[in-house]
Amino acid sequence: MSDYLLDIRDLKLAFKNYAGLVEVLHGISLNIRRGEKVALVGESGSGKSVTARIILGLLQELSSARISGSVHFEGQDLEALALRTRLALRGTKISMIFQDPTSSLNPVYTIGVQFNEVLKRGNPGILERDAGTRAVSLLQDVSIPEPERVLASYPFQLSGGMNQRVMIAMALANEPSLLIADEPGTALDVTVQAQTLHLMRDLVERRGTSVLFISHNLGVVREFADRVYVIYKGRLVEHGETSELFHRPRHPYTRALMAAVPRITGGGIPEIAENSSGFTEPLIDHEVSP
Amino acid sequence: MRRTFSILLSNPLSVIGLILVGTVVFSALFADFIAPFPSHRGAVVDFSNFNQPPHWPNIFGTDLVGRDVFSRILYAYRISLMLGVVVLAIAVPIGVTVGLAAGYLGGWADFILMRLTDVFLSIPPLVLAMSVMGVLEPTLTNGMLAVTTMWWPWYARLVYNVTRSEAQEGYVLAAEIIGASRWHIMFREILPNCVPSIVTKMTLDLGFVILIASSLSFLGLGVQAPTPDLGSMVAEGGNYLPDSWWLTVFPSLAILIAVFGFNLLGDALRQILGSDQ
């Protein structure tokens, strides 16, 4: 258990509304080792993003959320931690990257000011000047030319790809042990997305940061992740090493998901059944039953 | 900043607004130097030269006790502007805090604060101000208090709406995720994004506060004699229309200029700040 950085067991989530309880997650268990890149793949509304929010402890604050199961981070049960300790993890040990980099930066502050705040979060006593030099070197790490100019710019003056790099640099600024990437770069075009993903992979590999990569893009997942979990309607349906899972998908839903990717060589948009009884078959775990 | 000014100067209407506002503020600030008869702002009597139509040196004529109308208008501007600034200086922080809290915190805070705001908005403003002035003494301070009580809900509602939409933005979620406090998110992240709307409304409102304050003193509930006030000057002069027309026309024009100027400037700001987003 201690060799897992993040260990989620039988996590269930339901939202309470006027009509009663709406179940969103039906008991998912996943884990991430140190330095490992794990992908969580599924369609919209399958429960990918709420899982990330539970790890960060954002949903726990919501009075309508009913959560059961356990989330262990670095061997500690997050539920058992005091609120203050749990809050202290955010932005220091755990950080996150979002879909739309441009809206994730506040338009009224320069990148430099926002970078400074991120660095202060990790090291409250940091000097203005030291923060400046650190920000410059972090921006150089994500291959940003003229980091000084970027630090003096407002987010809307930079391109989406630039903002994405800035976000990556900020997310890794405090050397987190876990990076949650929620469909990073979905709002960007494909070439820029590929560049930033390469960059991100290099950076996390060099620093040994674990990544939980949330996506619906199978191509990206295949290139990026070591292991893949496939989630469908709040249940994990298949889990395995990336190459193993992509070469021999065994669950009907995973197969359907792979068939759903349009080919660049043509052949039209694939026909996929909206609902198939096979999709709800139980979890197939390649590591447990090869 | 330079860009803001160049846009401001490219539109003739906003130039007029800027000039009018500039004139009003300038005459209020330097009334002591511009006014030909500075002592006439108080209880001065000069029966040798009373109720005279415009002539040199009394270019706007003299009132019923022989005081220079022009000098009194300059000092009345000073009172009106001060009232406007003080009212907004109190009303805006209250309204902004209520709006931010209701918009960002949501739930019960939203319900209680915004329904309270609705209650204030449902009372006709002049009636509320009149009743406050009626219960308390009709002094300048109470006048400001009365106008303030009816003004903050508009800011609460404005900021509430902007906050609701800004709270959906990614940067708010990002701030929550790195563990920023609610206080930080409300005042450091969301508030700066509300500033354009607030500044625009404040400029527009300065004109309206002056108008409301004049209405109150027109009804005899505002600034009391002998302090010069545009509203009470219009009210007094109204009894002597049309013969002593200068007693009413010049203070009325003074109100018009101030309100019109702030409105044009506010509209110009709205266009400039709106196009930024």
Interface residues (C-beta under 8 A of the other chain):
Chain A: L56 L58 S63 L87 A88 L89 R90 G91 T92 S95 M96 F98 Q99 D100 S103 S104 L105 N106 P107 V108 Y109 V118 R121
Chain B: G107 E169 G170 Y171 L173 A174 A175 E176 I177 I178 G179 E189 P192 N193 V195
